[in-house]
Amino acid sequence: MYRRTAAAAVLLAAALTLTACGSGGDDKAAAPASSDKASAASPKPPAASPVPDPADAPAPSGAAVAPDAKPSGPVLPDAKLTPKTGSFKENEKKYLSGRVPEKMDPAAVLQTGQETCQRVERTAKRDKDAAAASIASGEITGAKDAIENLCPEQKPVLAMAQKGFGDSPAAAPAPGTYRAVTQNPACAWEAKGKDGNVLASGPETPAKPGDRITATVPAGTTEFRSTSCYAWLPA
């Protein structure tokens, strides 16, 4: 009797041990599944923010103003238009007159005008029409004052640009024939009169790549509009 009871106890203990082992193994197997589920349910951390575009950054307080801009606030009187070292030439002083904000270095403003001249000169060296078109279209700003005072040798380019205009609406252009400084077949234009009626438009026939595109502005035109033509110069 005692042997049977002892044997039964041994068997019961063994069974309990196996049950405990099986239970522990199931917990371990289930753990990764639970972890995966939690990971799937939790939102992933946001990606690192991209590096901001330098063009979006605010201009430093000492940055030069645009070469064609006129300060709205107080400006340096002509008597104080002096660089930190040396002196300005008379033509440089003339360019700077009324253009330098009170707390800005005149040399920084002068530099913008010099850079405008450099852009015109580099472009004109390759193609004078392209240089004039860059001014007429507004791509190169501040050219009038810069050329007249700092690089007068470019006055012929300026004179050509002043007779032309860009894609933006031109008010009351001089009557005549103009050529587009582009060979884009998508170039289209129209000339409107005082009452808004269309006096002329083009191209009259679809342009092909490489074609010279012209527009005839009739007398009485009060507004000339174009798209994809870049700029117009007298033909």
C-alpha positions in Angstrom: 0.0 0.0 0.0 2.7 2.4 1.0 4.7 1.6 -2.2 1.6 2.3 -4.4 1.1 5.7 -2.6 4.7 6.6 -3.0 4.7 5.6 -6.7 1.5 7.7 -7.2 3.1 10.7 -5.6 6.2 10.4 -7.8 4.0 10.2 -10.9 2.0 13.2 -9.8 5.1 15.2 -9.2 6.5 14.3 -12.6 3.2 15.3 -14.2 3.2 18.7 -12.5 6.8 19.3 -13.6 6.0 18.6 -17.2 2.9 20.9 -17.0 5.0 23.7 -15.6 7.7 23.2 -18.3 5.0 23.2 -21.1 3.4 26.3 -19.7 6.8 28.2 -19.5 7.6 27.2 -23.1 4.2 28.6 -24.3 4.9 31.9 -22.6 8.2 32.3 -24.3 6.8 31.4 -27.7 3.9 33.9 -27.2 6.2 36.8 -26.1 7.6 37.7 -29.6 4.1 37.7 -31.1 2.9 40.0 -28.4 5.9 42.3 -29.0 5.3 42.3 -32.8 1.7 43.2 -32.3 2.6 46.1 -30.1 5.2 47.3 -32.6 2.7 47.2 -35.4 0.1 49.1 -33.4 2.5 51.8 -32.3 3.2 54.7 -34.7 6.7 54.8 -36.1 8.8 57.8 -35.0 8.8 60.7 -37.5 11.6 60.9 -40.0 14.3 63.4 -39.4 13.4 66.9 -40.7 15.0 67.8 -44.0 17.8 70.4 -44.1 16.1 73.7 -44.7 16.6 75.4 -48.1 19.0 78.3 -47.7 16.7 80.3 -49.9 14.0 80.1 -47.3 16.2 81.5 -44.6 15.7 85.2 -43.7 18.2 87.5 -45.2 20.8 88.7 -42.7 20.4 92.2 -41.5 23.6 93.3 -43.2 22.6 91.9 -46.6 22.7 94.3 -49.5 19.4 95.6 -50.9 18.4 94.7 -54.5 20.3 97.0 -56.9 17.1 98.6 -58.2 15.5 99.1 -54.8 15.0 102.4 -53.2 15.0 102.4 -49.3 11.7 103.5 -47.8 13.4 104.6 -44.6 16.2 107.1 -43.8 19.2 107.0 -46.2 22.8 108.0 -45.7 23.4 111.6 -46.8 25.8 112.0 -49.7 28.4 113.4 -47.4 28.6 110.1 -45.5 28.9 107.9 -48.5 32.4 106.8 -47.6 33.9 103.2 -47.5 35.7 101.9 -44.4 38.9 102.2 -46.4 39.8 104.3 -49.4 37.2 106.4 -51.2 34.5 106.0 -53.8 34.8 107.3 -57.3 32.5 110.1 -58.5 30.4 107.7 -60.6 30.1 105.3 -57.7 28.9 108.1 -55.4 26.3 109.0 -58.0 25.1 105.5 -58.1 24.9 105.3 -54.3 23.1 108.6 -53.8 19.8 108.1 -52.2 20.2 104.3 -52.3 22.0 103.4 -49.1 19.9 102.7 -46.0 21.1 104.7 -42.9 22.7 101.7 -41.1 24.1 99.9 -44.1 27.6 99.7 -45.5 27.7 101.7 -48.8 30.2 99.2 -50.2 27.7 96.4 -49.9 25.1 98.4 -51.9 27.8 99.3 -54.5 28.6 95.6 -54.9 25.1 94.8 -56.0 25.4 97.3 -58.8 28.8 96.0 -59.8 27.4 92.5 -59.9 24.6 93.7 -62.1 27.1 95.1 -64.6 29.1 91.9 -64.5 26.0 89.9 -65.4 25.2 92.2 -68.3 28.8 92.2 -69.6 29.1 88.4 -69.4 25.9 87.8 -71.3 26.5 90.6 -73.9 29.9 89.1 -74.6 28.2 86.0 -75.9 25.0 87.4 -77.2 23.9 91.1 -77.0 20.3 90.2 -77.8 20.2 87.8 -74.9 21.6 90.5 -72.6 19.0 93.0 -73.7 16.3 90.4 -73.3 17.4 89.6 -69.8 16.9 93.3 -68.9 13.6 93.7 -70.8 12.2 90.5 -69.2 13.2 91.6 -65.7 15.5 88.7 -65.1 18.3 91.2 -64.5 17.1 93.9 -62.2 18.5 97.4 -61.6 20.3 97.5 -64.9 19.4 101.1 -65.8 21.1 102.8 -62.8 24.0 100.3 -62.7 24.8 100.7 -66.5 24.4 104.5 -66.6 26.7 105.0 -63.6 29.0 101.9 -63.3 29.4 100.4 -66.8 28.3 102.9 -69.4 29.9 100.9 -72.2 26.8 98.7 -71.9 24.4 101.6 -72.8 23.7 100.2 -76.3 22.4 97.0 -74.7 20.3 99.1 -72.3 18.9 101.2 -75.1 17.8 98.0 -77.0 16.2 96.6 -73.8 14.3 99.8 -73.1 12.6 99.5 -76.5 11.5 95.9 -75.7 9.4 94.2 -73.1 8.9 90.9 -71.4 6.1 88.4 -71.3 4.3 90.4 -68.5 1.7 92.8 -69.9 3.3 95.8 -71.6 1.3 99.0 -71.4 1.0 101.0 -74.6 4.1 99.6 -76.5 5.3 101.5 -79.5 3.7 100.3 -82.7 5.9 98.2 -84.9 7.3 94.7 -85.5 9.0 92.9 -82.7 10.8 89.6 -82.5 10.6 87.1 -79.7 14.0 86.2 -78.1 13.0 82.6 -78.1 12.3 79.8 -80.5 9.7 78.2 -78.3 6.8 77.0 -80.5 4.4 77.6 -77.5 5.0 81.3 -77.8 1.7 83.2 -78.3 0.7 86.8 -78.1 -2.2 89.3 -78.4 -2.5 93.1 -78.7 -5.5 94.8 -77.1 -7.0 98.2 -77.7 -8.5 100.7 -75.3 -11.9 98.9 -75.0 -10.2 95.5 -74.4 -10.8 94.3 -77.9 -8.1 92.2 -79.6 -6.4 94.1 -82.3 -4.0 91.4 -83.4 -2.8 88.1 -82.1 -0.4 85.3 -83.1 1.2 83.3 -84.2 -0.9 83.3 -87.3 0.4 79.8 -88.2 1.7 77.2 -85.8 5.4 77.8 -85.1 7.9 75.1 -85.4 11.0 74.6 -83.3 13.7 77.0 -84.7 11.2 79.4 -86.4 11.7 83.1 -85.9 8.6 84.4 -84.1 7.5 88.0 -84.7 4.6 90.1 -83.6 3.2 93.2 -85.2 1.8 95.7 -82.7 -0.8 97.9 -84.4 -1.3 101.6 -83.5 -3.8 102.1 -80.7 -2.5 99.1 -78.7 -2.9 99.8 -75.0 -1.8 96.4 -73.8 0.4 93.6 -75.2 0.4 90.2 -73.6 2.4 87.1 -74.4 3.1 83.7 -72.9 6.2 81.5 -73.3 7.9 84.2 -75.4 10.4 85.4 -72.7 11.0 88.9 -74.2 10.4 91.0 -77.3 12.9 93.3 -79.0 12.4 95.5 -82.1 12.7 93.5 -85.3 
